[in-house]
Amino acid sequence: MKIYNYLFVVICLSLMAFTTLKNAEPTQKYKCMVQLKNYEGEGAYVIVSVVDKDDNYVKTLRILGDDEKWYPDLPKWWNFFEKAKEPDTDAITGATIAGGERSLFVFNLNPNDLNNGNKLRFETAVEHQEHYLKDLEVSLNTENLKNKYEGTGYIRYVRILPN
């Protein structure tokens, strides 16, 4: 009788693992380098998000800046973030970037986020200075995710490459 119980457990665990793998969303990794302009002041908070064609936030890919007391300085994203309670965000925060510095990181995109009108938004703010809602936006299509783009606020440029 014990062998049947053991086999039952093994079969159930195998089915659960198969179902989990089958339902997992495939993702593509991208390398990203953010180079900031030279400016005076504190480090910049940079939020990298996917937004839809109507400028609604879909998800947060990366947060550069780990002091949550300054997140309200990015008001539109903060409103989304507070409501969404994104579970993975704590694992992808990092330090702010000072003027003239750069940050390298990897982010994952689901193929469903590509080629449908979504955009990759880089939003920036510096303590006691300006906030740039759309420091940089890039249409999320396959061709755009292997180029260099200039920012309009604190970002000098962003380079994105498939990993």
N, C-alpha and C positions, 0 to 999 in steps of 0.2 A: 504494500500500500504506500510505503514511503517513496518508492521510485515514481509512482504516479503523481504524488504531490510535488515532487521535485521537477518532473517533466512539465507539469501544469505551470509552475512558477517560471521555469525557463521559457516556455512558450509565451506566457503573458508578458514577460519582460522583453522578449524579442519583438512582439507585436507593438509594444509601446515605443520601443526604440525605432522601429520601422516607420510608425506613424509620425513620430517627432521629426525624423529626417525627411520624410516625404513632405511634411507641411512647412519645413524650414524655408524661409525665403532665400533664394540665391542672391549673393551680393558680389559686387566687383569692387576691388580696392583701388584707391587712387592716392598718389603721393601729392602733397600740397605744400608749397612754400609761400609764406606770406612775408613780404619785405615791407617794412614801414618807412615812411618819409622821416627825415630828421625834423624833430619838433621839440620844443621845450615842455617839460611837465612830466607827470606821472606816466606809468605804463598804460598802454591802450588795452581795453577790453575788446575782443574780437569774437563775434558770434557767427558761426557758419551754419546756415540753415537751408533747407529745401522749402521753397514757397511755390504755390501753384500759380496758374495764369492770372488769378484774381488777387494776387499778393497775400493770400492767406498762408500762414505757416503750416507746413506739413510735418516737419520734424527738425530737430536740432542735431547737427552732425558733430560739431566741435564748439567748445567754449574755451577761449583763452582768457583767463582771469578767474581766480578761484575765491575772491572775497565777495560773497553773495550780497553784502550790504550795498554794493555798487550796481548790482543787476538792474534795479529800477531806473538807472540812468539810460537804459536801453528800453524805453517804455513799451513799444509795440511788441517786441519779442518777450519782454518780461510778462506781459499780460497773457500771451500764449503759454509761456513756460509754466506760470502759476496754475493755469487751468489744466494743462495737459499732464502735469506731473510725470514727465518722461522718466522712466525707470533707469535707462542706460546713461543718463547724462552725468551722474556723479563720477563715473569711470572715465569720462573723456574731458575733464577739465584740465587746465594747465595754467601756468603763470602768465601774467600779462607780458606784453612785448614793449620795451622802451623805444623811444624815437630812434630810428636808424637801425634797429635790430631786426632779426628775422626769426621765424619759427617754422620748423618742418614737422609735418605730421601726416598720418594716413587716415583717410576716412572711407567708409563703405557706402556704396549706393546700391539700391535695389534696381534691377533693370526696368521695373515698372515705373520708376521715377524719371526715366529718360524718354526723350522724343515725344512728349505729350504736353508741352507747354510749361512745364515746371522750370524753375530757375534756382540757381545756387546763389544765395545772398550772403555777402560779407558785410556785417553791420558792426560799426565801431563807435566807441566812446572813450573819452579820457576824463578822469576825475576833474571836476570844476572847469571843463572845457566843452567843446562841441560834441554833438552826437550826430553820426551820419547813418541814417537808416539804410541807405543804399550806397555805401562806400563803393561797393562793386557788386554787380549782378551779372551772371553768366547763364545763358539759356542752357538747360540740361539736355543737350543732344550729344551723341557719340563723338562727333567731330570737335565740339568745343572743349571736351575734357582732355585735351592734350596741347594746350596753348599757354601763352602768357598774356595777362590782362592788367591794365593800369587802373588803379583806384582813383576816387575823387575826393577822399578825405585824408585820413591818416595812412592809408595803404598806398605805397608807391606802386607795387605790382604784386600779382599772385601768379604763380606758375603751377599748373596742374598736369599730371602725367598718370596714365594708367599704371598700376603696379604689377 
